[in-house]
Structures are given as C-alpha cells and as structure tokens.
Amino acid sequence: MKIITPSQAGIITALIEGQKTPSRLTPLVTFGLTRLGCLDAIDGKLVLAPKAAKLLKKYKKVELQNECDTQVHLAFIQLYVDEHTALKNRTVWEHVGVNKFSRDMVLKSLKFWRTAGIVESPSSSKNNFHIRWKLTIAHAPVVEVSDEDTVPAEFQNLADMTDEEIENAAYQKRLAEIDAEEEYQKNLADIVEQTEI
C-alpha cells in the first residue's frame, strides 16, 4: 500500500491546482512522486498521473479519520461524569460534529479506541449503534470533589450571581477544559508510545 507524506500531499495538491508544474520540482521530489506513480514521462515531459489524485484522496480520508479518532477520544474526556458514564455512538457523533464526520467514521474511531484499550463496550448488541461505550477505568479522568458544596455555574441561576461569580465560574470551567486537554494529550502520547513499542 502506497502512502504519501504530508509534504507530498501538499505538492500534489499544488500540481493539481496548477500552482506548480512537474518540470519545476526538485530531483528528489520528482523521484519520490515517480516512485509512487504520481508522475509519468510522456514524450520526454513530466506529467501528473491519474494515480496522484487517487493517492491524495486516500491521504485526505486517512487524515480525516485520524482527526475523528482524536475528537472522539476528546469527546469521552469532555463528556465524562463518573465511572458509570456510558455513551451511545449517536451522542459521541453529535458531540464531535455530525457535519464534519460520518457516523461510520465515529464508529471506526470507537472501535480503534476499544482495540487500544481506552474505551470498552460492555454490552454485546449485534447492532453497533445500540452499543454503549465507556472509558476504561485505567483511562478515566480523575474527578476531584471539593469539601465545599458548590454548584457549577451552568446549573445556577445567573440572575442570582454577581458578575465576579460568573467570571470566576467561567474561569474555573476554562481551567478544567485546559486540564482535560492536557490530560488528553498526555494519554494520547502514552498510547502512541505504547503502540510504537
């Protein structure tokens, strides 16, 4: 299976859009694209082969699936409430964006993370879209409960809050989002490291 790199994808895109011509490419780039079957020599001139568009389309599909994988994992962290939080495919799909990713892409991401050991699907339904997915205990974020009886700002009546309390609640929420993103990046780096070993 031939796979192009991000830089090769950029060059192929520029060639397809007419921003570059094959004759202006460096010998190294020309050699790499010719080896992939993206360039042909016709009457002594380099021309873009039809295979280039196919490889570019395949590259973009893989990149979109990788982005979907990342967004699905982040969705689990953002929607996590406790160890009993189980999400349907549709819930995750709506969270990551119905217009950006297909339902099947989200399902592939869920299966990918299940294989990686990040999520699990305890029920054994034959219909993939009825399965509930949850983070494994090892990968669930730690939820700290303070001793004070506090209610998050989104559940309070804003009319009863001062501007300072609203700003503080928004600040605390943003800090929690940053912490979740940092935890996600750390977990993702660990997963990548484990799969490379």
Backbone as a ProteinNet text record, in pm:
[ID]
protein_1_A
[PRIMARY]
MKIITPSQAGIITALIEGQKTPSRLTPLVTFGLTRLGCLDAIDGKLVLAPKAAKLLKKYKKVELQNECDTQVHLAFIQLYVDEHTALKNRTVWEHVGVNKFSRDMVLKSLKFWRTAGIVESPSSSKNNFHIRWKLTIAHAPVVEVSDEDTVPAEFQNLADMTDEEIENAAYQKRLAEIDAEEEYQKNLADIVEQTEI
[TERTIARY]
84.7	0	89.1	67.7	147.8	80.9	161.2	110.6	196.8	132.1	207.1	223.9	327.7	355.5	279.3	268.2	201.5	266.5	399.2	464.6	434.6	431.4	396.3	251	164.1	23.6	12.9	91.9	91.4	140.9	243.8	298.4	197.9	135.8	36.3	-81.5	-124.9	-234.9	-196	-73.5	-26.4	-18.6	20.8	27.1	-112.7	-206.5	-344.2	-407.8	-383.6	-442.7	-368.7	-257.8	-182.8	-90	-67.2	22.1	168.3	194.4	328.7	320.7	432.2	439.6	540.9	522	614.6	760	780.2	916.9	991.1	919.2	981.4	1012.1	986.9	1011.7	1158.8	1204.5	1343.8	1359.4	1481.1	1501.6	1456.2	1479.3	1439.3	1287.3	1215.7	1069.5	1017.7	1077.5	1037.8	1055.8	1169.1	1196.9	1092.7	1064.8	968.2	828.5	782.8	649.1	642.2	751.8	755	749.7	820.4	819.5	680.3	605.1	468.4	370.2	414	326.4	246	287	214.2	258.7	377.7	429.2	463.2	434.7	470.1	551.4	631.2	706.7	640.1	587.7	524.9	596.7	653.4	729.9	839.8	903.8	1015.1	974.6	844.5	797.1	730.1	751.6	685.1	541.8	448.5	307.3	250.9	147.3	80.7	-1.7	18.5	-55.5	-188.5	-288.7	-419.5	-410	-308	-290.8	-265.5	-211.9	-182.6	-310.1	-416.4	-543.1	-600	-584	-633.9	-557.8	-424.1	-343.5	-373.9	-397.6	-431.1	-565.7	-661.9	-794	-783.2	-703.3	-681.7	-613	-514.7	-442.7	-538.7	-623.8	-718.3	-817.8	-858.8	-951.8	-886.6	-761.3	-688.5	-668.2	-633	-614.1	-743.7	-856.3	-985.1	-1020.9	-990.5	-1017.2	-930.1	-804.5	-716.3	-769.5	-819.1	-877.7	-1002.7	-1081.6	-1201.9	-1162.8	-1057.8	-1009.9	-976.7	-905.3	-865.9	-988.2	-1082.5	-1201.6	-1290.2	-1298.2	-1379.1	-1318.4	-1188.1	-1123.2	-1144.6	-1130.2	-1151.8	-1297.6	-1390.6	-1533.4	-1558.5	-1494.1	-1512	-1461.8	-1352.6	-1298.6	-1390.2	-1440.5	-1526.2	-1663.2	-1715.9	-1848.9	-1845.6	-1725.6	-1710.4	-1770.3	-1853.5	-1912	-1858.7	-1874.2	-1822.2	-1796.6	-1757.3	-1721.7	-1839.3	-1960.2	-2078.6	-2119.2	-2046.3	-2079.5	-2061.5	-2172.3	-2169.5	-2239.9	-2176.2	-2227.3	-2264.4	-2370.7	-2407.7	-2324.3	-2315.6	-2245.8	-2303.4	-2433.9	-2500.4	-2459.6	-2449.5	-2411.1	-2271.1	-2179.5	-2042.1	-2038.8	-2113.6	-2118.3	-2167.9	-2273.9	-2326.9	-2225.8	-2150.3	-2052.8	-1934.6	-1887.6	-1772.2	-1810.6	-1936.5	-1982.2	-2040	-2171.9	-2240.5	-2205.6	-2178.9	-2147	-2001.5	-1917.1	-1774.1	-1734.9	-1792.9	-1757.5	-1882	-1865.9	-1979.4	-1997.7	-2114.2	-2144	-2049.3	-2019.4	-1926.9	-1785.7	-1744.2	-1611.2	-1603.5	-1709.9	-1713.2	-1710.4	-1783	-1782.3	-1642.5	-1574.4	-1436.7	-1346.1	-1364.9	-1285	-1312.2	-1438.4	-1473.7	-1409.5	-1414.4	-1352.5	-1200.9	-1141.6	-997.1	-958.9	-1032.5	-1000.6	-1030.1	-1128.2	-1153.8	-1034.4	-983.5	-866.2	-745.5	-733.2	-621.3	-640	-759.9	-784.5	-828.5	-867.6	-909.3	-1057.3	-1139.5	-1283.2	-1322.6	-1439.4	-1492.4	-1640.6	-1691.4	-1834.3	-1885.2	-1928.5	-1966.8	-2084.9	-2178.8	-2294.3	-2255.7	-2324.6	-2291.2	-2406.8	-2448.4	-2554.6	-2497.4	-2576.8	-2531.1	-2543.9	-2620	-2635.2	-2533.7	-2434.9	-2327.4	-2377.5	-2493	-2539.6	-2624.5	-2642.8	-2710.5	-2611.9	-2488.4	-2385.2	-2354.6	-2335.6	-2292.6	-2143	-2073.4	-1927.2	-1889.3	-1784.7	-1737.9	-1587	-1529	-1384.7	-1349.3	-1236.4	-1190.4	-1146.9	-1150.9	-1115.4	-974.7	-882.9	-744	-729	-820.8	-807.2	-911.4	-991.4	-1090.8	-1021.9	-1062.8	-1002	-1039.5	-952.6	-977.3	-1069	-1180.6	-1275.3	-1259.6	-1216.4	-1196.5	-1319.2	-1365.2	-1479.4	-1427.5	-1456.6	-1409.5	-1501.3	-1451.5	-1529.6	-1647.3	-1633.4	-1740.3	-1854	-1974.4	-2089.9	-2109.5	-2042.9	-2051.8	-2132.6	-2197.5	-2276.4	-2213	-2185.5	-2126.4	-2213.6	-2150.9	-2220.1	-2331.5	-2313.1	-2415.7	-2545.7	-2542.1	-2662.4	-2721.6	-2657.6	-2708.4	-2792.1	-2873	-2949.9	-2857.8	-2829.8	-2735.5	-2783	-2913.1	-2964.8	-2925.5	-2904.1	-2867.1	-2717.2	-2639.4	-2493.7	-2442.9	-2335	-2270.6	-2182.8	-2142.5	-2055.6	-1924.5	-1873.5	-1748.1	-1764.1	-1876.8	-1901.6	-1913.9	-1978.3	-1992.3	-1855.4	-1775	-1641	-1555.1	-1564.3	-1486.8	-1530.3	-1661.3	-1711.5	-1665.3	-1668.6	-1622.8	-1473.1	-1397.9	-1253.6	-1224.2	-1296.5	-1277.2	-1312.6	-1419.1	-1458.7	-1350.3	-1295.3	-1189	-1064.4	-1030.8	-917.6	-940.7	-1063.6	-1096.4	-1082.8	-1124.8	-1110.8	-963.2	-881.2	-737.4	-675.9	-714.2	-663.6	-704.7	-829.7	-877.2	-798.3	-770	-692.8	-550.2	-488.1	-352.4	-350.2	-449.8	-459.7	-477.8	-560.8	-583.7	-453.3	-378.9	-253.2	-153.7	-149.1	-58.7	-98.5	-227.6	-275.6	-250.9	-272.3	-250.7	-103.3	-14.7	129.3	166.9	107	133	86.4	-29.7	-83.1	6.5	47.5	135.7	265.9	319.2	443.9	426.9	313.3	290.2	272	205.6	184.4	312	407.3	533.8	627.6	605.5	695.1	667.6
-117.8	0	124.1	208.8	329.3	442.1	508.2	618.2	740.5	854.8	978.4	1052.3	1133.8	1213	1345.1	1418.6	1549	1644.5	1643.5	1732.9	1690.1	1558.2	1510.8	1545.6	1538.3	1575.1	1721.9	1807.1	1949.9	1974.5	1902.2	1918.4	1868.7	1753.2	1700.4	1795.8	1852	1950	2069.7	2120.2	2234.4	2198.1	2075.6	2032.1	2022.7	1966.4	1952.3	2089.4	2181.7	2315.5	2405.6	2358.3	2436	2540.2	2535.6	2630.7	2594.9	2468.3	2421.6	2339.2	2326.5	2237.9	2127.8	2008.3	1898.1	1930.1	2014.4	2045.7	2131.7	2195.4	2284.5	2212.7	2083	2008.6	1972.5	1957.6	1917.4	1770	1726.8	1586.1	1486.8	1520.2	1431.3	1415.5	1526.7	1523.4	1449.6	1476.9	1410.8	1259	1218.7	1076	1012.1	1077.2	1022.9	1009.9	1112.1	1108.9	1008.7	995.7	898.5	756.8	733.5	601.8	563.8	663.5	639.2	623.5	658.7	650.4	776.9	886.5	1013.4	1093.3	1064.9	1134.8	1032.9	1070.9	989.8	1075.2	1010.1	1079.9	1049.3	1153.3	1139.2	1232.6	1173.5	1248.3	1332.3	1276.9	1345.3	1452.2	1467.5	1567.2	1496.6	1553.1	1500.2	1551.9	1459.2	1497.5	1428.7	1487.4	1432.9	1310.4	1199.9	1076.4	1076.5	1006.4	999	939.1	857.9	795	898.8	1014.8	1118.9	1163.6	1185.8	1229.9	1122.2	995	884.7	876.9	889.6	885.5	1004.5	1120.7	1239.7	1221.5	1166.2	1141.7	1044.2	938.5	839.7	904.1	989.5	1059.3	1146.2	1222	1310.5	1230.6	1114.4	1029	978.6	936.3	887.4	1001.5	1119.4	1234.6	1271	1266.5	1297.5	1192.4	1065.6	960.1	977.9	1017.3	1043.4	1158.1	1261.9	1374.7	1329.9	1244.1	1190.8	1109	1026.9	948.3	1040	1147.2	1242	1307.9	1351.3	1419.5	1325.2	1198.8	1101.8	1079.7	1066.7	1047.2	1169.8	1287.1	1410.8	1421.1	1374.5	1377.6	1294.1	1178.8	1095.7	1166.9	1236.4	1308.4	1425.1	1496.3	1611.6	1570.6	1458.1	1414.5	1324.9	1297.8	1208	1270.2	1192.6	1237.2	1150.2	1020.2	924.8	791.7	690.9	561.7	490.9	539.4	478.6	548.8	650.7	724	633.4	604	523.2	601.9	610.2	693.8	610.8	652.1	588.9	649.5	575.3	625.1	760.6	773.1	897.2	1015.9	994.5	1101.9	1152.1	1058.2	1095.4	1165.3	1112.1	1169.9	1313.9	1339.1	1475.3	1567.9	1514.3	1597.3	1636.3	1542.2	1571.2	1645.4	1639.5	1715	1626.5	1631.2	1549	1592.7	1720.7	1771	1746.8	1723	1707.7	1561.6	1471.9	1330.7	1246.8	1135.8	1046.2	956.3	894.5	805.5	685.1	637.2	523.9	561	684.8	728.6	728.3	773.3	774.5	630.9	541.2	400.8	340.8	372.5	323.8	375.7	502.7	560.3	489.3	462	391.5	252.4	184	51	61	165.8	186.9	204.8	292.1	317.1	194.3	112.8	-12.5	-106.9	-116.7	-200.4	-150.6	-17.5	41.4	28.6	-12.8	-31.4	94.3	198.1	324.2	321.1	266.4	255.4	108.3	82.4	-53.4	-47.2	-157.6	-167.3	-293.5	-277.9	-394.8	-474.1	-407	-479.2	-547.3	-654.1	-729.3	-727.1	-609.5	-595	-619.3	-678.4	-700.6	-573.7	-478.1	-351	-252.5	-215.1	-127.4	4.6	50.2	181.9	176.8	56.2	44.2	17.9	-5.8	-33.1	95.4	81.7	195.4	179.9	289.8	291.4	370	324.1	397	387.5	484.9	482.9	368.9	304.3	201.7	270.5	199.2	256.7	315.8	249.1	295.4	428.5	458.9	580.9	687.6	663.8	762.8	877.7	1001.3	1114.1	1111.2	1165.8	1171.4	1290.3	1263.2	1368.8	1398.9	1520.5	1560.2	1635.7	1599.9	1666.5	1743.8	1872.8	1953.4	1933.6	1972.3	1958.8	2055.4	2166.7	2265.9	2216.9	2255.1	2218.1	2325	2307.4	2406.6	2352	2440.4	2405.1	2474.6	2399.8	2463.8	2577.8	2677.4	2798.4	2768.5	2668	2642.4	2588.9	2545.2	2496.1	2595.4	2709.8	2811.1	2911.3	2983.3	3088.9	3210.2	3250.9	3360	3491.9	3507	3631.9	3647.6	3535.8	3539.4	3555	3551.6	3557.2	3697.7	3734.3	3861.4	3842.6	3955.1	3947	3876.5	3902.6	3839.3	3687.6	3642.1	3498	3432.7	3501.4	3448.8	3438.3	3543.9	3542.7	3432.5	3417.6	3314.8	3174.6	3153.4	3022.9	2993.6	3095.4	3077.3	3047.7	3116.1	3093.8	2951.1	2906.2	2771.7	2666.4	2692.9	2599.2	2591.6	2706	2707.4	2634	2652.7	2580	2428.5	2387.3	2244.9	2192.5	2273.3	2233.2	2221	2313.8	2309	2185.6	2156.5	2037.1	1910.6	1906.2	1789.5	1773.8	1885.2	1880.8	1833.5	1882.7	1839.9	1691.4	1645	1504.1	1419.9	1470.4	1400.8	1389.5	1498.9	1498	1400.7	1398.5	1306.7	1162.4	1131.8	996.1	955.4	1047.6	1019.6	990.2	1067.7	1043.8	907	869.6	737.7	625.8	644.4	543.3	527.8	640.2	636.1	568	600.1	539.1	388.6	345.5	203.8	128.9	190.6	122.9	115.8	206.2	204	96.8	56.9	-41	-179.9
0	0	0	-97.9	-109.1	-31.1	49.7	131.7	105.6	91.9	70.5	202.1	208.6	328.5	318.5	429	422.9	322.5	313.8	217.7	74.4	49.3	-83.9	-116.8	-17.5	-38.5	-77.1	-12.7	-46.5	-188.3	-228.7	-364	-467.7	-442.2	-535.7	-547.7	-435.3	-438.2	-523.5	-505.4	-585.3	-733.3	-764.3	-903.7	-964.6	-890.4	-939.2	-960.7	-867.3	-877.2	-975.2	-1029.6	-1127.6	-1067.6	-938.4	-873.7	-898.4	-932.9	-966	-1092.9	-1159.1	-1274.7	-1242.9	-1299.6	-1271.1	-1308.2	-1408.6	-1450.6	-1349	-1257.2	-1157.9	-1025	-1019.7	-896.2	-883.3	-760.9	-737.7	-776.9	-807.7	-845.3	-737.2	-611.7	-503.2	-497.1	-508.5	-505.7	-628.4	-742.3	-866	-854.2	-801.1	-783.5	-691.1	-578.3	-481.9	-541.2	-613.2	-672.8	-788.4	-863.1	-973.1	-918.2	-810.2	-745.9	-696	-651.7	-605.4	-721.9	-841.2	-958.1	-981.4	-918.1	-931.4	-1053.9	-1104.7	-1222.4	-1330.4	-1454.6	-1571.3	-1666.1	-1749	-1852.9	-1986.6	-2050.1	-2181.1	-2277.1	-2382.9	-2482.8	-2418	-2318.2	-2253.2	-2153.6	-2129	-2032.4	-1914.2	-1796.6	-1677.6	-1672.4	-1648.6	-1634.9	-1511.6	-1458.5	-1340.8	-1382.1	-1316.2	-1345.1	-1271.3	-1325.5	-1257.6	-1116.6	-1094.8	-964.4	-854.5	-891.9	-793	-722.1	-799.1	-739.6	-647.8	-686.2	-603.5	-471.4	-479.4	-357	-265.7	-326.3	-247.4	-177.2	-248.9	-190.2	-73.1	-92.3	13.4	134.3	107.5	214.6	295.6	226.5	295.7	378.9	328	402.4	530.9	522	640	739.9	691	779.4	852	779.7	840.8	946.3	918.4	1016.3	1140.3	1121.5	1236.1	1321.1	1254.7	1328.3	1403.1	1339.4	1404.7	1528.4	1515.7	1630.1	1748	1718.3	1822.1	1885.1	1802.7	1852.8	1935	1894.7	1969.8	2108.2	2115.1	2245.8	2333.7	2274.7	2349.3	2395.7	2312.7	2349.6	2474.7	2484.5	2602.9	2727.5	2716.1	2831.6	2869.4	2768.4	2796	2849.3	2803.9	2847.1	2971.5	3019.9	3135.5	3261.2	3330.2	3456.6	3569.9	3557	3655.4	3585.8	3665.6	3605.7	3539.5	3562.1	3501.4	3372	3331.7	3209.2	3088.7	3022	2900.3	2790.7	2676.4	2568.3	2446.6	2380.6	2255	2143.4	2034.3	1915.5	1874.1	1875.1	1830.6	1918.5	2048.7	2140.6	2108.8	2086.8	2053.4	1918.2	1822.9	1687.5	1691.6	1766.9	1777.8	1845.6	1941.3	2012.2	1922	1839.3	1753.8	1626.9	1589	1472	1363.5	1350.7	1250.3	1108.6	1090.8	956.9	918.9	1017	988.4	966.3	1046.7	1038.3	1014.3	943.5	922	1044	1051.6	1162.6	1160.6	1041.4	1029.3	1072.9	1046.4	1090.1	1242.5	1306.7	1453.4	1505.9	1440.3	1481.2	1464.8	1355	1335.6	1447.1	1484	1592.5	1724.2	1752.2	1875.4	1878	1765.1	1757.4	1771.2	1713.1	1725.9	1872.3	1943.7	2084.6	2170.6	2130.5	2204.1	2187.8	2064.4	2038.6	2117	2129.3	2204	2355.6	2399	2541.5	2614.6	2539.7	2601.3	2637.7	2548	2575.4	2571.2	2628.1	2625.7	2593.9	2546.3	2518.1	2586.8	2712.8	2792.8	2735.9	2667.6	2613.5	2483.1	2451.2	2330.3	2231.3	2192.6	2094.1	1955.2	1868.6	1731.7	1649.1	1697	1628.2	1687.1	1607.7	1655.2	1712.4	1666.8	1708.3	1835.3	1891.8	2020.8	2133.8	2098.1	2198	2275.6	2405	2487.3	2512.3	2497	2509.3	2633.7	2702.2	2819.9	2829	2896.8	2919	3013.4	2989.5	3081.7	3210.6	3318.1	3448.7	3445.9	3378.9	3374.6	3301.4	3208.4	3128.9	3162.1	3262.3	3302.4	3375.2	3345.7	3416.6	3564.6	3645.9	3789.2	3816	3880.5	3914	4061.9	4091	4230.3	4279.5	4397.2	4458.3	4578.3	4580.7	4693	4813.1	4928	5050.9	5052.9	4981.9	4980.1	4891.3	4925.4	4845.8	4738.2	4625.2	4518.4	4402.9	4333.1	4215.2	4096.5	3985.5	3868.4	3816.9	3757.2	3712.8	3614.2	3526.5	3425.9	3486.5	3615.1	3678.4	3778	3792.6	3883.7	3805.7	3876.1	3814.2	3801.3	3680	3657.6	3718.5	3731.7	3787.9	3934.7	4003.4	4145.1	4167	4059.1	4072	4040.4	4108.1	4077.6	3953.6	3894	3776.1	3808.9	3928.8	3969.8	3981.5	4037.1	4048.3	3910.9	3818.3	3681.7	3615.2	3627.7	3568.5	3630.9	3762.4	3831.2	3785.7	3773	3728.8	3585.7	3499.8	3361.5	3358.6	3443.1	3452	3499.2	3602.5	3655.1	3549.9	3474.2	3368.9	3262.2	3224.2	3122.3	3173.4	3301.1	3358.7	3353	3381.6	3375.9	3232.9	3133.7	2993.6	2955.1	3002.1	2973	3036.4	3161.9	3229.3	3153.9	3106.3	3030.8	2901.6	2834.4	2709.7	2736.5	2844.3	2879.1	2914.2	2988.6	3024	2897.7	2806.9	2680.3	2601	2587.9	2512.7	2576.2	2709.2	2779.5	2752.6	2763.3	2738	2593.7	2500.8	2360.2	2333.5	2395.8	2380	2436.2	2549.5	2608.2	2515.4	2454.1	2364.3	2242.6	2185.3	2069.4	2104.5	2221.9	2267.2	2286	2341.7	2363.8	2232.9	2135.1	2006.9	1926.4	1949.6	1877.9	1933.1	2058.1	2121.8	2075.3
[MASK]
+++++++++++++++++++++++++++++++++++++++++++++++++++++++++++++++++++++++++++++++++++++++++++++++++++++++++++++++++++++++++++++++++++++++++++++++++++++++++++++++++++++++++++++++++++++++++++++++++++++

